[in-house]
Amino acid sequence: MTFWQKKAGANGAGGWTAVVFGTNRIAVADLTRVRDAKPRVVAYDTFAREGSELEALKRLKNAKRVARNRSTTLLSHGQYQLLQVEAPGSLPENTPRAEMREALRWRIKEMVDFPVEQASIDVLNIPVQGARTPQMWVVAASHQIVRPRIELFQEAQVPLTAVDIPELAQRNLAGLFEEPNRGLALVSFNEKGGLLTVSYQGELYMTRHIDVSGPELTGADAGALHERVLLDIQRSLDSFDRNFSTIPLTRLLVGPLPGGETFVQYLGSNLSLPVTAANLAEVMDFAATPRLTETAVQAEAWLALGAALRDE
């Protein structure tokens, strides 16, 4: 079982099924990566969460919606902690991953709100830029969160290969839009809030959760929320520029947001970076799933598609 995923390779090959549990629905995306071609979405659908998660997963299994041998799922915001810490200077670069995890487990002991000895821990390197002290991402989740999720898939007899997090799913999507030697800021919104990430050469360098949902941003009286989100994005990007001044940011991409045209225009008028709306049809092959060309469907499929972009 891999808790963390490595970055998605632009030229990698393989396929994954992602099963993502939303508030009221379950999204299932089946994606195949073909070398030197756009990732192909073989199948995508959403299902109402009727009954327990186990009952829903068994229905999907019986309907052969999750028949692929490799599947992944996402934890939700609040079920884990993602921390950026200094890389242990006492350990050589070729330190085995398991040893690195254990070294950082005790470093974050005072930074998490659950016993660190009862947590699933994994790490991800952040490539060094300039003279900045080497940093690493550490993701930590209590066994009380991770084990039931794994057991859920086991009981439903759905093969679960990896458990992942939204920040890395969005990083995978950002990698499809990145320009050579340029960083990309990407912000998306769903019913649980917003997620701002900055990636460069397929690596995650910064992430921020925004406590404003997509429906709130597109409501009739959303003007004050537009300003609030703008300030949050400005501060985050200013912080990124101070910490990673050697990475040039060329634009801010806004994930699919039905009814969000006014919001995108507002950001474009008030940020120094160019702002554009993301269209996954430009970077993915939807020939087998044509309804994914619609903005509303892309919005609901966003994290499932990102999770299915794994590359092992």
C-alpha positions as YAML, in Angstrom:
chain: A
units: angstrom
residues:
- id: 1
  name: MET
  ca: [0.00, 0.00, 0.00]
- id: 2
  name: THR
  ca: [1.42, 3.36, -1.06]
- id: 3
  name: PHE
  ca: [0.09, 6.22, 1.03]
- id: 4
  name: TRP
  ca: [1.76, 8.97, -0.95]
- id: 5
  name: GLN
  ca: [2.21, 9.19, -4.69]
- id: 6
  name: LYS
  ca: [5.21, 10.31, -6.64]
- id: 7
  name: LYS
  ca: [4.73, 12.98, -9.27]
- id: 8
  name: ALA
  ca: [2.82, 12.11, -12.43]
- id: 9
  name: GLY
  ca: [5.18, 11.64, -15.36]
- id: 10
  name: ALA
  ca: [4.26, 13.55, -18.50]
- id: 11
  name: ASN
  ca: [5.37, 10.67, -20.71]
- id: 12
  name: GLY
  ca: [4.47, 7.78, -18.43]
- id: 13
  name: ALA
  ca: [2.19, 4.90, -19.32]
- id: 14
  name: GLY
  ca: [-0.38, 2.91, -17.38]
- id: 15
  name: GLY
  ca: [-3.85, 3.27, -16.00]
- id: 16
  name: TRP
  ca: [-5.66, 3.85, -12.73]
- id: 17
  name: THR
  ca: [-9.18, 3.95, -11.40]
- id: 18
  name: ALA
  ca: [-9.88, 6.69, -8.84]
- id: 19
  name: VAL
  ca: [-12.80, 6.45, -6.40]
- id: 20
  name: VAL
  ca: [-13.44, 9.77, -4.65]
- id: 21
  name: PHE
  ca: [-16.09, 10.16, -1.95]
- id: 22
  name: GLY
  ca: [-17.83, 13.55, -2.00]
- id: 23
  name: THR
  ca: [-20.42, 14.91, 0.38]
- id: 24
  name: ASN
  ca: [-23.39, 13.43, -1.47]
- id: 25
  name: ARG
  ca: [-21.89, 11.55, -4.40]
- id: 26
  name: ILE
  ca: [-19.06, 9.22, -5.36]
- id: 27
  name: ALA
  ca: [-16.97, 10.03, -8.44]
- id: 28
  name: VAL
  ca: [-15.25, 7.23, -10.36]
- id: 29
  name: ALA
  ca: [-12.69, 7.99, -13.06]
- id: 30
  name: ASP
  ca: [-10.90, 5.38, -15.15]
- id: 31
  name: LEU
  ca: [-7.88, 6.84, -16.93]
- id: 32
  name: THR
  ca: [-5.12, 5.47, -19.12]
- id: 33
  name: ARG
  ca: [-1.80, 7.17, -19.77]
- id: 34
  name: VAL
  ca: [-0.22, 6.51, -23.16]
- id: 35
  name: ARG
  ca: [3.33, 7.59, -23.85]
- id: 36
  name: ASP
  ca: [3.61, 10.86, -25.81]
- id: 37
  name: ALA
  ca: [-0.18, 11.30, -25.96]
- id: 38
  name: LYS
  ca: [-2.86, 13.02, -23.91]
- id: 39
  name: PRO
  ca: [-4.12, 11.02, -20.91]
- id: 40
  name: ARG
  ca: [-7.26, 9.17, -22.06]
- id: 41
  name: VAL
  ca: [-10.30, 9.06, -19.80]
- id: 42
  name: VAL
  ca: [-11.77, 5.63, -20.47]
- id: 43
  name: ALA
  ca: [-14.81, 6.09, -18.23]
- id: 44
  name: TYR
  ca: [-16.21, 8.60, -15.77]
- id: 45
  name: ASP
  ca: [-19.40, 8.67, -13.72]
- id: 46
  name: THR
  ca: [-20.84, 9.83, -10.42]
- id: 47
  name: PHE
  ca: [-23.23, 7.98, -8.14]
- id: 48
  name: ALA
  ca: [-25.43, 9.08, -5.27]
- id: 49
  name: ARG
  ca: [-24.12, 8.02, -1.87]
- id: 50
  name: GLU
  ca: [-27.05, 5.88, -0.84]
- id: 51
  name: GLY
  ca: [-26.58, 3.93, 2.37]
- id: 52
  name: SER
  ca: [-23.12, 3.38, 3.83]
- id: 53
  name: GLU
  ca: [-19.83, 3.85, 1.97]
- id: 54
  name: LEU
  ca: [-19.42, 0.07, 2.01]
- id: 55
  name: GLU
  ca: [-22.81, -0.50, 0.38]
- id: 56
  name: ALA
  ca: [-22.04, 2.12, -2.25]
- id: 57
  name: LEU
  ca: [-18.64, 0.61, -3.00]
- id: 58
  name: LYS
  ca: [-20.10, -2.88, -3.30]
- id: 59
  name: ARG
  ca: [-22.68, -1.57, -5.77]
- id: 60
  name: LEU
  ca: [-19.91, -0.05, -7.86]
- id: 61
  name: LYS
  ca: [-17.99, -3.34, -7.72]
- id: 62
  name: ASN
  ca: [-21.05, -5.35, -8.77]
- id: 63
  name: ALA
  ca: [-21.71, -2.92, -11.60]
- id: 64
  name: LYS
  ca: [-18.09, -3.40, -12.73]
- id: 65
  name: ARG
  ca: [-17.37, 0.30, -12.33]
- id: 66
  name: VAL
  ca: [-14.21, -0.38, -10.34]
- id: 67
  name: ALA
  ca: [-12.88, -3.50, -12.04]
- id: 68
  name: ARG
  ca: [-9.38, -2.19, -12.84]
- id: 69
  name: ASN
  ca: [-6.56, -3.89, -10.95]
- id: 70
  name: ARG
  ca: [-5.14, -0.63, -9.59]
- id: 71
  name: SER
  ca: [-7.30, 1.90, -7.80]
- id: 72
  name: THR
  ca: [-6.72, 4.91, -5.61]
- id: 73
  name: THR
  ca: [-8.84, 7.08, -3.35]
- id: 74
  name: LEU
  ca: [-8.46, 10.46, -1.67]
- id: 75
  name: LEU
  ca: [-8.63, 11.54, 1.92]
- id: 76
  name: SER
  ca: [-10.67, 14.71, 2.43]
- id: 77
  name: HIS
  ca: [-9.50, 18.07, 3.77]
- id: 78
  name: GLY
  ca: [-9.33, 17.78, 7.56]
- id: 79
  name: GLN
  ca: [-8.53, 14.05, 7.56]
- id: 80
  name: TYR
  ca: [-4.76, 14.58, 7.31]
- id: 81
  name: GLN
  ca: [-2.09, 17.21, 7.81]
- id: 82
  name: LEU
  ca: [0.31, 18.34, 5.11]
- id: 83
  name: LEU
  ca: [3.43, 19.96, 6.52]
- id: 84
  name: GLN
  ca: [6.46, 21.58, 4.93]
- id: 85
  name: VAL
  ca: [9.59, 21.00, 7.02]
- id: 86
  name: GLU
  ca: [13.34, 21.27, 6.62]
- id: 87
  name: ALA
  ca: [14.96, 18.14, 5.25]
- id: 88
  name: PRO
  ca: [17.03, 16.29, 7.88]
- id: 89
  name: GLY
  ca: [20.57, 17.53, 7.33]
- id: 90
  name: SER
  ca: [22.04, 14.54, 9.14]
- id: 91
  name: LEU
  ca: [20.73, 12.03, 6.58]
- id: 92
  name: PRO
  ca: [22.38, 11.50, 3.16]
- id: 93
  name: GLU
  ca: [20.41, 12.04, -0.06]
- id: 94
  name: ASN
  ca: [20.17, 8.31, -0.76]
- id: 95
  name: THR
  ca: [18.56, 7.53, 2.61]
- id: 96
  name: PRO
  ca: [15.91, 4.79, 2.18]
- id: 97
  name: ARG
  ca: [12.38, 6.18, 2.09]
- id: 98
  name: ALA
  ca: [11.28, 4.18, 5.14]
- id: 99
  name: GLU
  ca: [14.17, 5.56, 7.20]
- id: 100
  name: MET
  ca: [13.38, 9.11, 6.07]
- id: 101
  name: ARG
  ca: [9.75, 8.66, 7.09]
- id: 102
  name: GLU
  ca: [10.71, 7.55, 10.57]
- id: 103
  name: ALA
  ca: [13.18, 10.41, 11.00]
- id: 104
  name: LEU
  ca: [10.51, 12.96, 10.09]
- id: 105
  name: ARG
  ca: [7.81, 11.20, 12.13]
- id: 106
  name: TRP
  ca: [9.43, 12.41, 15.34]
- id: 107
  name: ARG
  ca: [10.28, 15.83, 13.96]
- id: 108
  name: ILE
  ca: [6.58, 16.60, 13.41]
- id: 109
  name: LYS
  ca: [5.50, 15.17, 16.77]
- id: 110
  name: GLU
  ca: [4.53, 18.60, 18.14]
- id: 111
  name: MET
  ca: [3.01, 19.76, 14.85]
- id: 112
  name: VAL
  ca: [0.14, 17.27, 14.55]
- id: 113
  name: ASP
  ca: [-3.00, 16.96, 16.65]
- id: 114
  name: PHE
  ca: [-2.86, 13.18, 17.12]
- id: 115
  name: PRO
  ca: [-0.26, 10.74, 18.51]
- id: 116
  name: VAL
  ca: [2.48, 10.55, 15.90]
- id: 117
  name: GLU
  ca: [3.25, 6.92, 16.77]
- id: 118
  name: GLN
  ca: [-0.32, 6.09, 15.70]
- id: 119
  name: ALA
  ca: [-0.09, 7.81, 12.32]
- id: 120
  name: SER
  ca: [0.56, 6.93, 8.69]
- id: 121
  name: ILE
  ca: [3.48, 9.07, 7.52]
- id: 122
  name: ASP
  ca: [4.94, 9.65, 4.11]
- id: 123
  name: VAL
  ca: [7.32, 12.19, 2.60]
- id: 124
  name: LEU
  ca: [7.96, 13.95, -0.69]
- id: 125
  name: ASN
  ca: [11.04, 15.90, -1.70]
- id: 126
  name: ILE
  ca: [10.85, 19.53, -2.76]
- id: 127
  name: PRO
  ca: [13.69, 20.17, -5.25]
- id: 128
  name: VAL
  ca: [16.12, 22.79, -3.97]
- id: 129
  name: GLN
  ca: [15.82, 26.21, -5.60]
- id: 130
  name: GLY
  ca: [18.57, 28.80, -5.17]
- id: 131
  name: ALA
  ca: [20.12, 29.06, -1.72]
- id: 132
  name: ARG
  ca: [16.94, 28.01, 0.11]
- id: 133
  name: THR
  ca: [17.35, 25.38, 2.82]
- id: 134
  name: PRO
  ca: [16.17, 21.98, 1.47]
- id: 135
  name: GLN
  ca: [12.54, 21.32, 2.35]
- id: 136
  name: MET
  ca: [10.27, 18.28, 2.31]
- id: 137
  name: TRP
  ca: [6.55, 17.66, 2.40]
- id: 138
  name: VAL
  ca: [5.31, 15.40, 5.16]
- id: 139
  name: VAL
  ca: [1.77, 14.05, 5.07]
- id: 140
  name: ALA
  ca: [0.42, 12.57, 8.28]
- id: 141
  name: ALA
  ca: [-2.93, 10.93, 8.99]
- id: 142
  name: SER
  ca: [-4.11, 9.09, 12.05]
- id: 143
  name: HIS
  ca: [-4.54, 5.33, 11.79]
- id: 144
  name: GLN
  ca: [-8.12, 6.00, 12.92]
- id: 145
  name: ILE
  ca: [-8.68, 7.68, 9.54]
- id: 146
  name: VAL
  ca: [-6.55, 5.58, 7.20]
- id: 147
  name: ARG
  ca: [-7.27, 2.06, 8.44]
- id: 148
  name: PRO
  ca: [-11.08, 2.24, 8.07]
- id: 149
  name: ARG
  ca: [-10.64, 3.51, 4.52]
- id: 150
  name: ILE
  ca: [-8.34, 0.62, 3.61]
- id: 151
  name: GLU
  ca: [-10.62, -1.90, 5.34]
- id: 152
  name: LEU
  ca: [-13.61, -0.45, 3.46]
- id: 153
  name: PHE
  ca: [-12.04, -1.34, 0.11]
- id: 154
  name: GLN
  ca: [-10.89, -4.71, 1.39]
- id: 155
  name: GLU
  ca: [-14.37, -5.65, 2.59]
- id: 156
  name: ALA
  ca: [-15.89, -4.53, -0.72]
- id: 157
  name: GLN
  ca: [-13.18, -6.58, -2.50]
- id: 158
  name: VAL
  ca: [-12.06, -3.58, -4.51]
- id: 159
  name: PRO
  ca: [-8.27, -3.59, -5.04]
- id: 160
  name: LEU
  ca: [-6.87, -0.45, -3.42]
- id: 161
  name: THR
  ca: [-3.26, 0.29, -4.30]
- id: 162
  name: ALA
  ca: [-2.89, 3.83, -2.95]
- id: 163
  name: VAL
  ca: [-4.41, 6.42, -0.67]
- id: 164
  name: ASP
  ca: [-3.78, 9.99, -1.76]
- id: 165
  name: ILE
  ca: [-4.62, 13.62, -0.97]
- id: 166
  name: PRO
  ca: [-6.27, 16.43, -3.00]
- id: 167
  name: GLU
  ca: [-3.13, 18.58, -3.17]
- id: 168
  name: LEU
  ca: [-1.30, 15.94, -5.17]
- id: 169
  name: ALA
  ca: [-4.30, 15.19, -7.36]
- id: 170
  name: GLN
  ca: [-4.41, 18.88, -8.28]
- id: 171
  name: ARG
  ca: [-0.63, 18.94, -8.80]
- id: 172
  name: ASN
  ca: [-1.08, 16.15, -11.36]
- id: 173
  name: LEU
  ca: [-3.62, 18.24, -13.26]
- id: 174
  name: ALA
  ca: [-1.40, 21.31, -13.08]
- id: 175
  name: GLY
  ca: [1.40, 19.32, -14.70]
- id: 176
  name: LEU
  ca: [-0.73, 18.97, -17.83]
- id: 177
  name: PHE
  ca: [-0.97, 22.77, -18.15]
- id: 178
  name: GLU
  ca: [2.58, 23.73, -17.17]
- id: 179
  name: GLU
  ca: [4.83, 25.53, -19.65]
- id: 180
  name: PRO
  ca: [8.53, 24.54, -19.87]
- id: 181
  name: ASN
  ca: [10.65, 26.16, -17.14]
- id: 182
  name: ARG
  ca: [7.67, 28.10, -15.80]
- id: 183
  name: GLY
  ca: [5.74, 27.73, -12.56]
- id: 184
  name: LEU
  ca: [1.95, 27.48, -12.54]
- id: 185
  name: ALA
  ca: [-0.50, 28.69, -9.91]
- id: 186
  name: LEU
  ca: [-3.79, 26.80, -9.95]
- id: 187
  name: VAL
  ca: [-6.87, 27.39, -7.81]
- id: 188
  name: SER
  ca: [-10.01, 25.26, -7.76]
- id: 189
  name: PHE
  ca: [-13.22, 25.26, -5.77]
- id: 190
  name: ASN
  ca: [-15.81, 22.68, -4.79]
- id: 191
  name: GLU
  ca: [-18.51, 22.37, -2.14]
- id: 192
  name: LYS
  ca: [-15.87, 21.98, 0.59]
- id: 193
  name: GLY
  ca: [-13.76, 25.05, -0.21]
- id: 194
  name: GLY
  ca: [-10.88, 26.17, -2.40]
- id: 195
  name: LEU
  ca: [-7.42, 24.77, -3.04]
- id: 196
  name: LEU
  ca: [-4.52, 26.89, -4.31]
- id: 197
  name: THR
  ca: [-1.36, 25.11, -5.48]
- id: 198
  name: VAL
  ca: [1.85, 26.23, -7.12]
- id: 199
  name: SER
  ca: [3.80, 23.64, -9.10]
- id: 200
  name: TYR
  ca: [6.97, 23.67, -11.15]
- id: 201
  name: GLN
  ca: [8.28, 20.89, -13.40]
- id: 202
  name: GLY
  ca: [5.62, 18.60, -12.01]
- id: 203
  name: GLU
  ca: [6.57, 19.19, -8.36]
- id: 204
  name: LEU
  ca: [4.39, 20.74, -5.66]
- id: 205
  name: TYR
  ca: [5.97, 23.80, -4.06]
- id: 206
  name: MET
  ca: [3.12, 25.53, -2.28]
- id: 207
  name: THR
  ca: [-0.46, 24.84, -1.27]
- id: 208
  name: ARG
  ca: [-3.16, 26.76, 0.58]
- id: 209
  name: HIS
  ca: [-6.70, 25.83, 1.59]
- id: 210
  name: ILE
  ca: [-9.27, 28.60, 1.01]
- id: 211
  name: ASP
  ca: [-12.30, 28.53, 3.27]
- id: 212
  name: VAL
  ca: [-14.79, 29.58, 0.56]
- id: 213
  name: SER
  ca: [-16.77, 27.10, -1.52]
- id: 214
  name: GLY
  ca: [-17.56, 27.18, -5.21]
- id: 215
  name: PRO
  ca: [-21.31, 27.66, -4.68]
- id: 216
  name: GLU
  ca: [-20.58, 30.62, -2.39]
- id: 217
  name: LEU
  ca: [-18.35, 32.26, -5.01]
- id: 218
  name: THR
  ca: [-21.02, 32.06, -7.69]
- id: 219
  name: GLY
  ca: [-23.94, 33.20, -5.53]
- id: 220
  name: ALA
  ca: [-25.94, 36.38, -6.11]
- id: 221
  name: ASP
  ca: [-24.13, 38.40, -3.42]
- id: 222
  name: ALA
  ca: [-20.60, 37.05, -3.77]
- id: 223
  name: GLY
  ca: [-18.78, 40.37, -4.22]
- id: 224
  name: ALA
  ca: [-17.32, 40.44, -0.71]
- id: 225
  name: LEU
  ca: [-16.20, 36.83, -1.04]
- id: 226
  name: HIS
  ca: [-14.47, 37.64, -4.34]
- id: 227
  name: GLU
  ca: [-12.41, 40.27, -2.54]
- id: 228
  name: ARG
  ca: [-11.64, 37.91, 0.33]
- id: 229
  name: VAL
  ca: [-10.42, 35.17, -1.99]
- id: 230
  name: LEU
  ca: [-8.40, 37.68, -4.02]
- id: 231
  name: LEU
  ca: [-6.54, 38.83, -0.90]
- id: 232
  name: ASP
  ca: [-5.89, 35.25, 0.13]
- id: 233
  name: ILE
  ca: [-4.46, 34.42, -3.30]
- id: 234
  name: GLN
  ca: [-2.38, 37.62, -3.40]
- id: 235
  name: ARG
  ca: [-0.81, 36.94, -0.01]
- id: 236
  name: SER
  ca: [-0.09, 33.33, -0.89]
- id: 237
  name: LEU
  ca: [1.55, 34.21, -4.20]
- id: 238
  name: ASP
  ca: [3.58, 36.99, -2.57]
- id: 239
  name: SER
  ca: [4.80, 34.47, 0.01]
- id: 240
  name: PHE
  ca: [5.70, 32.03, -2.76]
- id: 241
  name: ASP
  ca: [7.67, 34.72, -4.60]
- id: 242
  name: ARG
  ca: [9.65, 35.52, -1.46]
- id: 243
  name: ASN
  ca: [10.49, 31.88, -0.82]
- id: 244
  name: PHE
  ca: [11.00, 30.69, -4.41]
- id: 245
  name: SER
  ca: [12.10, 33.78, -6.30]
- id: 246
  name: THR
  ca: [13.98, 31.69, -8.87]
- id: 247
  name: ILE
  ca: [10.73, 30.11, -10.15]
- id: 248
  name: PRO
  ca: [8.92, 32.42, -12.60]
- id: 249
  name: LEU
  ca: [5.13, 32.25, -12.41]
- id: 250
  name: THR
  ca: [3.45, 32.94, -15.74]
- id: 251
  name: ARG
  ca: [-0.26, 32.72, -14.91]
- id: 252
  name: LEU
  ca: [-3.00, 31.73, -12.52]
- id: 253
  name: LEU
  ca: [-5.34, 29.03, -13.77]
- id: 254
  name: VAL
  ca: [-8.83, 28.73, -12.27]
- id: 255
  name: GLY
  ca: [-10.28, 25.23, -12.21]
- id: 256
  name: PRO
  ca: [-13.69, 24.57, -13.80]
- id: 257
  name: LEU
  ca: [-16.29, 26.64, -11.93]
- id: 258
  name: PRO
  ca: [-19.83, 26.66, -13.33]
- id: 259
  name: GLY
  ca: [-21.16, 30.21, -13.31]
- id: 260
  name: GLY
  ca: [-17.74, 31.53, -12.30]
- id: 261
  name: GLU
  ca: [-17.09, 33.83, -15.25]
- id: 262
  name: THR
  ca: [-17.51, 36.98, -13.16]
- id: 263
  name: PHE
  ca: [-15.13, 35.67, -10.52]
- id: 264
  name: VAL
  ca: [-12.45, 34.79, -13.09]
- id: 265
  name: GLN
  ca: [-12.77, 38.24, -14.66]
- id: 266
  name: TYR
  ca: [-12.50, 39.84, -11.20]
- id: 267
  name: LEU
  ca: [-9.25, 37.99, -10.46]
- id: 268
  name: GLY
  ca: [-7.89, 38.91, -13.88]
- id: 269
  name: SER
  ca: [-8.60, 42.59, -13.26]
- id: 270
  name: ASN
  ca: [-6.91, 42.64, -9.85]
- id: 271
  name: LEU
  ca: [-3.90, 40.33, -10.07]
- id: 272
  name: SER
  ca: [-0.62, 41.09, -11.81]
- id: 273
  name: LEU
  ca: [-0.57, 37.56, -13.26]
- id: 274
  name: PRO
  ca: [-2.72, 36.69, -16.29]
- id: 275
  name: VAL
  ca: [-5.77, 34.69, -15.15]
- id: 276
  name: THR
  ca: [-7.49, 32.09, -17.31]
- id: 277
  name: ALA
  ca: [-10.10, 29.38, -16.80]
- id: 278
  name: ALA
  ca: [-8.85, 25.81, -17.06]
- id: 279
  name: ASN
  ca: [-10.39, 23.56, -19.69]
- id: 280
  name: LEU
  ca: [-9.38, 19.92, -19.27]
- id: 281
  name: ALA
  ca: [-10.46, 19.17, -22.84]
- id: 282
  name: GLU
  ca: [-7.26, 20.93, -23.95]
- id: 283
  name: VAL
  ca: [-5.00, 18.48, -22.14]
- id: 284
  name: MET
  ca: [-7.01, 15.23, -21.87]
- id: 285
  name: ASP
  ca: [-8.58, 12.87, -24.37]
- id: 286
  name: PHE
  ca: [-12.35, 12.80, -23.78]
- id: 287
  name: ALA
  ca: [-13.26, 10.84, -26.93]
- id: 288
  name: ALA
  ca: [-14.73, 8.03, -24.80]
- id: 289
  name: THR
  ca: [-16.31, 10.43, -22.28]
- id: 290
  name: PRO
  ca: [-17.63, 13.41, -24.30]
- id: 291
  name: ARG
  ca: [-19.72, 14.83, -21.48]
- id: 292
  name: LEU
  ca: [-16.46, 15.77, -19.75]
- id: 293
  name: THR
  ca: [-16.15, 18.61, -22.24]
- id: 294
  name: GLU
  ca: [-18.83, 20.39, -20.15]
- id: 295
  name: THR
  ca: [-17.59, 22.77, -17.46]
- id: 296
  name: ALA
  ca: [-20.00, 21.46, -14.81]
- id: 297
  name: VAL
  ca: [-18.91, 17.85, -15.35]
- id: 298
  name: GLN
  ca: [-15.23, 18.81, -15.29]
- id: 299
  name: ALA
  ca: [-15.82, 20.58, -11.99]
- id: 300
  name: GLU
  ca: [-17.35, 17.52, -10.32]
- id: 301
  name: ALA
  ca: [-14.70, 15.23, -11.85]
- id: 302
  name: TRP
  ca: [-11.73, 17.48, -11.02]
- id: 303
  name: LEU
  ca: [-10.17, 15.60, -8.10]
- id: 304
  name: ALA
  ca: [-11.09, 12.15, -9.40]
- id: 305
  name: LEU
  ca: [-9.32, 12.86, -12.69]
- id: 306
  name: GLY
  ca: [-6.30, 14.25, -10.86]
- id: 307
  name: ALA
  ca: [-6.13, 11.21, -8.60]
- id: 308
  name: ALA
  ca: [-6.35, 8.87, -11.62]
- id: 309
  name: LEU
  ca: [-3.30, 10.61, -13.14]
- id: 310
  name: ARG
  ca: [-1.03, 8.62, -10.85]
- id: 311
  name: ASP
  ca: [2.12, 7.33, -12.51]
- id: 312
  name: GLU
  ca: [3.87, 4.39, -10.84]
...
